[in-house]
Amino acid sequence: MVISVEQTKNGKERIETKETVYSVASYPYDATALDCTTVRKKGRNGLTYIARPATFDIESTTIDGEKPEAFMYHWQFCLNGKVCFGRTWEEWINFMHKLGITLELDAKKVLVIYVHNLAYEFMFIKDFLHIESLFAREAHKVIKVLACLGNDYGKSINKVGNVSRETFLLPFFEFRCSYFLSNMSLSKFCENSKFCTHYKLVDTYDYRKIRTPLTPMTEEELAYCYNDVKGLEECILSKLDDECDTLATIPLTSTGYVRREMRAECRKYPEYRELFETLMPTVQIYTLLRQAFRGGNTHASRYYADAVIEGVYSKDRVSSYPACIVSDLYPMTPFIVYEPKSYAQLIADCGKKKNAIIMRITLFDLDVHDDVTVPYIDFAHCIAYSKNYVNDNGRVLSADWITYACTELDFLIINNQYSYDTTRLEWLEGYKAEKDYLPKPIVDTALSYYDKKTQLKDVSGKEYEYAKSKNKANSVFGVMVTDICQGEIEYIDGVWSKIMPDKESAIASYAASKNSFLLYQWGVYITANARYELQCMIDACGYDFVYADTDSVKFIGKKHLKSFDDRNNYLLSKKQKYRNYSDRLNDDGTTTRYTLGVWDDDGFYKKFKTLGAKKYAYISDDKNKKTGEIKKDVLHVTVSGLSKDKGAAELARGNGLADFKIGKIFTDSGRTVSYFNESDVHTIKVVDCYGKECEFTTASNIAIVDTTYTLGISDEYAAVLGSCINFSE
């Protein structure tokens, strides 16, 4: 079959081409045509892989109702540029068997098949497979699956007749998730891959139609299916070429690239391994570090929440986490037991620049100062707290007592924001280390990514390289906070479970591994340093502070711009061990310096309204970066769980910002609910959108159903807002 397919030429011009699509019967099952060359993974028991990556995707229909259910009606597969279409699971099993025989696959020689969002397809295919091994970070979030085709649609096959399974060789396949590899939607992955010409055909497919394996597919729909697997193949080939990888060496996730490069850089320094072993925390210290770890600070001022505010400025810190890696201090000696003799000594020791202190404490009669716009203590990270408390959108305003783990930087903020009974401060556990700058290879890696990103930003024709460097720069922090003791996810007979390791064994194993090179305490202090810098600017804005999120501050009043200028002058004048900038050579021969960690303009909002963390909307004049054109009074919405574009469009169809209020229901939200249906292989009868009935095979599935989104706040938060003076009035 030949279909019309839309491609891009030179990444810009859209052209229509005629391309061949094979059926299961007509597919070229030929070793030469499919390229049977192999690569082998290092190690005594390393697998041998077919060198070419395959790609796979399904199209499904969801039947909504009391118990929503989904089923596959079309599948597409690509290997070495040759695309196969099928409509039933019987066809797929037949195809995979034939492919396995052609490629001579077995338990030691496997074909890698990339699926974009493997978690979804896995629920549909798992009942037709015998799963050998599975790797996932969370239940359902599948990253890799090694499996073979099973008899009788996946029933356990220990023996086939009287022949042992080891002798009766079955084709083996390793499914990998390309979303984890790219950390982007398929559409963005295609746009940012240098070899990709078959872009995802967005907004050309109506998923609401009820289709079955007998439902005719239009040529436009078939082109959509074709591009999904052909484009993904081109993306994977781009990834392999980027780093001169093979399927035996390419990482499973986007952070894997950064981890690999940083590890290689550290290995250049013989003394680094000794440092790592010296600083490796004990089980007790690691446990406290886990309790003290906290992410970015995101909060709205209770004094301005649920009100329309005019004239709001926004400042953003340039590459906040990389800036912390390069410029700030970290624990660089082993932690030792620390017990302050008095409250005064604790305050003094926490204030010393070179002291790193982690602690677990209980504070009594806690009460936030009235002038604090962002209460720092969050309930989610309290180890324990009293029944009597007041909650500001997840933050502690007051409590009879709380037990909390934190760093000295966190404690300094808490001490500045809250009154509490200093005579009753209960010291439960604490450790102290001496701070210094991070090792050179760690800093060099972070700086190299920032350099590349800076040189490529807004450069015509370098969009792919820029996206690649930006993705890596953003991944540096992620590799630094990997939990050493994260549990192993198991999937057995339809049941997901998490097996937690013995902490002592896990930490000992991590410390002994020659591949280990990062220390968890450094990750803890990256976010602590970032929060401390953010808090400095929140405090500078006083009551005029409106909203903050990790590395940005929004506030009222032009007068505060000077505070940010002054802070930037301070940051630029700070003594640095390493450079904290990147110089870019311009076309006219001049040089522009881009400095990490300075506060930059992030917009001006004519009107702004927030209903708490991750819930705000605003009106601004937007400038097109390429054309310079100004679009007036554009409405924006940022709400966790709500599509930005769809949310803004729905408000625009109504009363605009006035509709951004408690109780507002977004009908076209872009939000979905997933129903996981575990089932045996069975047949069903479905009537499609044309009234034609079809009986076909199905199994377990995920039914994804569109749902509405309702803006709301907790009763506790409503009570706090109701008791606050509203400075916007």
N, C-alpha and C positions, 0 to 999 in steps of 0.2 A: 504494500500500500504506500502511495505517495501522498503527502499532505503539504499544505502551504504553511510555512513557519516564519515568524517574524524574528529577524536577527538585527544586530547592530554592527555597523561597519566603523572601525576606528573608534569604537566606544561612543559614537555620537549619532551617525546617520542610520536611521531605521530602514531596513530593506526586507523584502519578502523573498524567501527561497523555497524551493521544492525539496523535501527530504523524505527518505525512505523510512518507513516503519514496518517492523517485522511482526508476524504473529508467532505463536509458539511453534507452529508447524514449519514456518518458513525461515525461522531464525538460523543464521549461519553457524551451526555447531561445528566449528572447525578451529583447531588449535592455532593455526597460523593466522586466521582472520581475527581471532579474539586475543592474540598475543599471550602465549603461555609462559613467557619468561618469568623468572621468579627472583625473589630476594629473601634472605634469611635473617631472622632476628638473632642477635648475639646471645650467647649462653648455651649451656649444654642441652637444655630442653627447648631451645628457641624454635618457634614455628617458622615454616617456610610459607611465604605469601606469593600469590600471583601478583606480579609487579604492577599491573594496571588496576586502578580502583573501579569498582562498580558502584552504581547508584540506584536507589529504589524509592518508590513513592506510591501511595494509594490515594484514590478518591473515594469518599464515603458519603453516605446519606444518614442523617439523624431523623428518627421518628420521635417526635415529641409526644409527651403524654404523662401519665402518672409515673411511669418508669421509662424515661427516655432511653432509646437503644439505637446504636449505629451499626452499619454494615458496609462492607466494601463492594463497589460495583465496577471498579476499573483500577488496574494496576499498570505501572510502567517501570521498566528496568533498562539500564544502559550499561554497556561494557564495551570499551574500545570504540566509542562513538556509535555503536549499533544499538538502536532502541527497540525494545519489544513491548507490545501492548497485550494485555489480557483482561478478561472480565470476571473470571471465577477463581476460587482457591484451587480447584482441581487443575486448572490450567497452570497456575503458579507452581504447584507441587511438581507437575510434569516438566515444566520448564526448568526448574531448579535441579531436578534429577538429571536431565539431559545435559545441562550446563556442567554439573559436577562430574559426570562421566567424561565429557570432552576435556575438561581441565585436569582430570585425574586427581580430584580432591579427596582427601581423607583426613584423619585426625591430626596429621602432621603437616599437611599441605592445604592451605585454606584460601578462600577468596574473601577479600575485604569489601563489604558493601556499606556505603555511606547512606544514611537516611537523615534528612533534616528534621529534627525533632523525633528522635527514635522512641521517646517515651510514648508517643501516640501510636506509631505503627507497631510497636512491640505488643501492645494489647490486642492487636488484630492477628498477628502472625504466630504468637507464642504457642498456641494450641496445635499448630502444625509442625512444631519443632521439638526436638529433644535438646534441652538446654544443658550444656556442659559447664559453663561458668557465666557469671554475670557481674558487672561492675556498675555500681550506682552510688551516688552521694546521699540520696534520700529515697524513700519509697516512691516508686513510679518514675523517678528521674534517671532513666537508664542512659548510661554513657557507652557501654560496650557489652555485647553478648556474643559468646562463642556457642554455636549450636550446629546440630546436624539435622537433616530431614528425618522425621520419625515415621515409623510404620503406622498405619491406621490413624493418620492425622495426629501424630505426636504422642501416642501412648508410649509409655516407657518401654524401651527395647533393650533388654539385657541380652537376649538371645534371639536369633532368627532361625527357627527350626532347631536343629542340633548343632548349628555352627555358632561359635562364640562371636560376640560383637566385635572383638578385636580383629577377627579374621574377616568377617563380613564388613568390608569397608564402605562407609556411607560418606557422601559429600558433606564437607564441613564448611561453614560460612561464619565470618566474623562481622557482625553488624556494629557499626560505629555511628555515633551521633555527630553530625557535622555542625549542628548548632553550638554544641559545647566547644568545638574546634574553632569556630569563627566568632562566637559571641555576637552574632547578628542575625536578623531575619534573612530568609533566603533572598529576598529582593535586594537588601543591602549587600549581602555577600556577593551576589552577582555583579552589582554596580562597582564593587571595590575589588574585583578580581581581574588581573591583567589579561588572562586568556579567555575570559568569558565573553561570548557574543550572543548567547541565548539567554537573555534576561527573563526574569519572571514576568509573566504577563498579568500584571495586577489589574484588578477591577474589570476583568473580562469573563469572570466565571460566576454563575449564580448557584451558590451552594444550597439555596433554599428549595430547589427543585427536588422532588422525590424521584430518584433514579434507581434502576436495578441493572443487573448484568444484561438484560434484554433491551434497555432503553437506548435508542439511537443517540449517538454523540455527533454533534456538529463539528465541522472542520475547525472552527474557532476553539471549541472545547478540547479537541484532540491536540491542537497546537499548544494549548495551555499545559496539558499533560506532558507533551514532548519536551517543552522548554524546562519544565521542572527538573527532569532527570538529566537532560543534556547540559543544561546550565550548571547544575550541581557538579557534574563530572568535570567541567571546565574550571570550576572554582577549586576543586580538590587538586587538579593538576597544577593550578596556579600556586597553591599552598606548597605542594611538593617542590616546585621549582624555586620558590622564594628562598628556602634555606638548604637547597640541595639535599632534600630528604627523600627517603623511600617510605613505603608503607611499613617497613620494619623499624623506622626511626622517628617518624612524624609523631609529635605529641598527641594526646587524646583531647586536650583542652587548650584554649587560648593562653591560659596562664602557664601551660607547660613550656611554651617557647621561652618565656621570661625566666622561668626556673632553670631551664637548661643553659641559657646564656649566662645567667648570674653564677651558676655552679661552675661553669667553665672558667669564668673570670676569677673566682675565688681559688680555684685549683692552681692558678698561676703563682700563687703566693704560698710557699711551703709552711710559713708560720700560721696561716689561717686555720689549718686543721687543729693545731694546738690551742689556739684561741677558742675555737668552737667547743672543744672538749672541756676546757677550763670553765667556760661560762654556762655549760649545759645545766639547766635547773633540775633540782631534785623533784620527786613526786609532790611533796608538800608545797614547794615553792611554785611549781607549775600549776597546781590546783588553785592557789591564790591568784596567780597571774590570770588564769581563765576567769575567775570571779571579777577581777579588776578590769578586764578588757571591756571596752565600750566603743561603739562606732561614732559616727558624726552626730553633732548636736543640732537637732531640728526642732524648732518651736516657734509659736506665734505669741506675741504679747497679749496677755489677757485684757489689757487696757484698750486695745484696738480691735479685738476679734469681733466678728459679726457686725462690722460697720464699714461703710464706704469711706475711704480716706483719699484725699486729693494730694497730688504732688509728692509721690514716693520715689526716692532714689534707691538704686541697687548697686552694691559693690561686690565684686567677686575676687577671691584670692587666686592668683595665677598658679595652677598646678600645685595645689595645697599639699597633698601627700608627698609628691616628689620633693617639694621645697623642704618639708620636714626631714626627709631622708638626708638631704644634702647639708642643711644648715643647723639642725638641732642636735641636742646631746642625748645620749642613750646609756643604759647600764652597760658598763664595759669592764666590770670586775665581778667576781662571783657574789651573789647575794649572801649576806650573813644575817643572823638573828639581830633584830633591833627592838629595843624596848625603851622608850623615852622615860626619863625619871619624872617629868612633869609636863603639864600642858605647855608651858612656856618653852621648854626644850623642844617639844614636838613642832611648834610653830617656827622656832628658829632653825631647826634642822631642815624642815620642809622648804624654807626660804633660801637655803644655800644652793647656788647654781649647780654645783657638782654632785649633789645628793640625789640619788634615785631611791625612793622609799615606797614600798608596796605595803598595804595595811588592811586589816579587817577590824572594824571598830563598831561600837554601839554608841549612838548619840541619843540623849534624852531631852525632852521638852524642846523639840525642834520647832522653829518658827522662822519663816522667811521674812526679810526686811521688805517694807512696803515699796521701796524704790527699785526692787529687783523685777525686771520684766521677763527674764527667762530663768525660772527656778531650775537649778542644776541637777538636783537629785531626782533620778527617774525610778519609779516604782518597779519597773521591769528588772532593774539590776539590784534591787534591795534583796538581801539574803533573807531577811525577816523584818516585819514591822508590826506596830501595834494596831489594834482594832480601831482606835480613834485617830483619824487622819483627815486632811483636806487635800483634794486632788485637783491639780491644774493640768488637764489634758495629758495625764500620765506622769506629771511632775509633783513632787512633794512640796506643798505649801506649809503644812504643819503636821506634826505627829507626836504622840507621847514618846515614842522611841522608834529607831530603825537600826538595823545592822547592815553595814555597807562595806564593800571592798573597793579600794581605789588606789591611785598613785598619789604622790605628794602634790602634783600639779592639780589634780582633782580636789584634794583636800584644801588647798589654798583658796580655790574658788568657793567651795562649800563654806569655809570659815569666813569668807568675805560676805557671803549672801545670807547666812542664817545666824540666828542667835540660838544657843543651846546651853545646857548646864555643863560648863567646862569642868566642874568639880566631879561630875559623874561620868565623864567620858571613859568608856570601858575599852581598854586596849586588849584585843583578843589574839592578834597575831601580827607580826611585822618583820620585814627584812629590808636591809639597806645595801646599796652598791654605789660605786663611784661612776659618775657619768663622764663620757667623752664622745667624740665624733665616731660615727660608724666606720667600719673598715673601708679602705679605699676601693676594693673591687665592688662592694655594694653600691657605693656612691657613684663610681664610674659607670656602672650599668644604668642607673637612673638618669645620669647626665647624658649618656649617649642617646637614650630614647628622646629626651627633651631636645637635644641638639637636632636630631633628625626631624622631629615634629616641627620645630621652629623654622628650619630651612625649607620645609615643604609646604607650610601653611599658605593657602590661597594662591599657590603656584599653578598656573594653567598647565594641564597635562600630567600633573603629579598627584592627582587626587587619590590614586590607588596607594602610592607610597606613603602619602600623608595619613590615610586611614590606617594603614598597617602600623606606622610608628605611633600614632595616637593610641591605638588599641593596646600596644605593648606598654606604653608609658602609663596607661591607666591600670595595667595588670601588675605593676611592680608591688603595690601595696598588698594586693590579694595573695601573692605568694608568701608574704611576710607574716600572715596571720593564719596560716594553716594549722588546724588543730592536730597535734601529734597523736592524741588519743581518740580520734573520731572512730565511731563504730563501723563495723562491716555490715553492709546491707545484704540480706539474703532474701531470695524469692523461691519458695518451695510450695508446690501444689496450690498456687493462687494466693498464697499468704506472704505478705511482706513483713519482715522483722529486722530489727537492728541488734546485732550482737556487739555488746560493748566489751572492749578488751580490758584485760588487767592493766591498770595504769602503770604499775611498776615495770611490767614486762614490756609494754608499749614504749615507754620512755627509754628503757635500757636498749631496746631494739633500735630505736631512732638514733640514739647516741652512738651506737656501734656501727651503724650503716655508713659506708664510705660515700654514699650519695646524699647524706644529710649534711646541710651546711648553714641553715638558717636557725636563728634562736627566737623563740616565741616572745620573749620580753621586748625585743626590738619592735615587733608588730604592735604590741600593747602601747608602747610609747610613741609610735607614729601618730595614732589617733589622739592620744593624750596631748601631745604637742600641738596638733591641729586644733583641738577644742580650746586649748589655752589661748592661742592666737585669736581665734574667733571670739572668745569671751572678752578679750581686751577691747575689741571694736564694738561689741554689744554694749559694754559698759560705757564706752565713749559717747554712744548715742543717747544714753540715759532714757528718759521717758519717751523720747522720739523714736526709739526702736520699735519696729513693726513686726519683722519676721526674719528668721535665720534658718539656713539649711546647709550644714556641713562646712561649706567654704564661701557662703554668701551672706550678706547682711542687707536688709531693706529698712529704710528709715525715712522720717520726715525732716525736712529742713536743709536748705542749701548750706547753712552754717557748719554742718557736720562734715562737709567735704574736706574742710581744712584738717580735721582730725585724721582722716585717711591719708591726706598728703603728708602730714607730720609723721604718721606711722610708717609710711613708705620711706621717708627720709631716714628714719631710725633703722629700718630693715636694710636699707642700702649702705648704711654706715657701719653696720655690725661687722665685727671682725670675723672672718670666715677662714676655716681651714681649707675648704675646697671652693672653687668658683661656683657661683650660684646664678649664672647667666649663660646665654648663648648669643653670639654675634652673627647677624645675618648680613651678607653682602647684597646690597640692592643693585638693580640694573644700572643705576646712574653712578656706581662706584662708591657710594656712601655705605656706611655700616649702621645698622639698627641693632641696639642691644635689647634683648628680651630677658628680663630678670625673673627668676623663680620666686614665688611667695609674696610678690607685691600685690597691693589691692588695685584692681582695675575697674573701670566703669562697666556696668552690666545692664544699664538701661534706666529709663525714667518713665514712671507710670503716671498717667494723668489721673487715673482712678485705680484704687486697689482695695480688695476685700479678701479677708481670710477667715476661715472657720476652724483654724487649728493647724497642726502639723500636716504637711502634704495636702492641704486644701486651700487653694487661693485662686483668684481670678483678677484680671486687670485689663485696663485699656491703655494702649500706647500707640505712638507713631512708629511704624517699622520701616527700616531702610534696607533696600535690596543691596546686598554686598557687591554683586556683579554690576548692576546697572546704576546704582546710586539713587534709584527712584524711592520716594517717600510715600508710604501708604498710611493715610490718616485714620486714627481712631480704630485700631484693630483690637478685637476682643480676644483674650487668651484665657485658657483655663488649665490649671495644673492640679489634678486630684488623683491620688493613688487609686488605681483600679478603674479609672475613667479615661477613655480616649481623649487626648487633647483636642484633636481636630473635631471629632463628633460632639464633644462637650461644648466647645466654643460655638459650633454651628447651631446647636439646639438653643443655646442662650440667645444667639443673634436672631433666631426666628421668633423669639418671644420679646421680652422686655429688657434684654441685655443683662447688664450687671445686676439690675434690680431683682432678677430671678435667681441669682446666686445666693440662696438662703436656705436655712434649715427646713427640711421637708421637701425640697425640690427633687422631683423624680426625673431623671434623664432616661427617656425611653430608648433612644438609640445611643447606648453608652459605650459600645465596643467591649463590654464586659461579658464574660461567659462563665458558666458553671459546668464542671466536668463530672460526669457520672461514670464510674468504673464498674463495668458489668463483667463479672466472672462467670464463664459458662463453658460447658463441653461443646464439642463440635456438633452441630445440628442443622437441620434445614428449616427455612421459614418461607412463608408466602407473603409477598408485598405487591401492592398495586401502585404503579408509578404515576408520574404527573400526567401521562397520556391515557390513563385508565387501563393499562395492560398489566395483567398479573404475571408474576414470575416466582417460581420456587427455586431456591438455591441454597448453597452451603454457607454457613456463617459460624462464628464462635465468640470468644470473649471480645470485648470492644470498649471504646470510650465514646460516650455520647456527649458532645459539646453543645450546649444550649445557650443562646443569647439571653441575657437578662438585663433588667433595668438597674440603675444605680440611684440610690436615694442619699442625698446629702443629710448628714445627721451628726449630732454630737451626743456624748453621754449626759445623763442627768446630772452627774457630779460636775462636769465641765459647765453645763448650763447654769448651775447654781453659782459657780465661781464667777462666770461672766455677769450674772445678774447682780452680784454684790460689788462689782468693780465700777470705779469712776470711768466713764467713757470719754477719753480726751479728744475724740474726733468730733464731738458735739459742741 
